[in-house]
Every structure is written in structure tokens, then in C-alpha cells.
Amino acid sequence: MSKELEERIAALEARLDAVERRPPERATMKERRRCPSCGGTELYFAPQLVAQLFAGIPFALGVRARAVGRAQTTGDFEAYACTRCGLVEWHAKPIDPALAARAGLTRIEPPPDDPRGPYR
């Protein structure tokens, strides 16, 4: 095998390694303004999702932590909905770590890279 061919193969292998390490691209309605399921572009956005209490009192859906006197909310939910296929995508607005801990949430850390690579 020629030196030039070996160099080209090494360069291609390096590019392939870089592509394999990159996380898969996930197209969301929030980012792309297009439904990832059907490609529809007629979407609705709900900046706050609300539920009704016993007496019809509305409250925002989100991560709730008990506090003295009343519950506190962090990470209110918002949603995007596709009118063509009905797919709904929920997102949590930024979550306060202190309130999340009081609400009993556990932060999940990303797994460490496997030194063996993706093929075993």
C-alpha cells in the first residue's frame, strides 16, 4: 500500500472517529420550528401549562418543592404541539438546583466515555 493511500485512510479514520463521538442530532420543535415526526410547520406554543385546583384555581405545572407556608415552583413547563400529527413536546424552563433538591429530584450525570469506543 502506498504512503499516500495510508495517509488518506488515516485521515478518514480520524474523521470517522470524530463523527462517532458526536452525540446524535435531535431536531426539536423548539429549535427547528418544524415537527420532527411529520415535518409539519403549523405549530402551537403554550408558554405555560396550567391545571385547575379544587375550586377552579389555576396553577402552573412544573417542578414543585414544599416550603413553609406554600409550595414553590421551579422549571415551569412549556409545550409545542404539531397541528398535523398531534405530537406534543414538553420542555422545562430553567430549574433552580436548590428547589429541585427540595422537590426530591436527582440530577443525572452523563455517562463517562467508554474507552473501547462504540463497537465491542
Secondary structure, 3 states (H helix, E strand, C coil): CCHHHHHHHHHHHHHHHHHHHCCCCCCCHHHHCCCCCCCCCCEEEECCCEEECCCCCEEECCEEEECCCCEEEECCEEEEEECCCCCEEEEECCCCHHHHHHCCCCCCCCCCCCCCCCCC
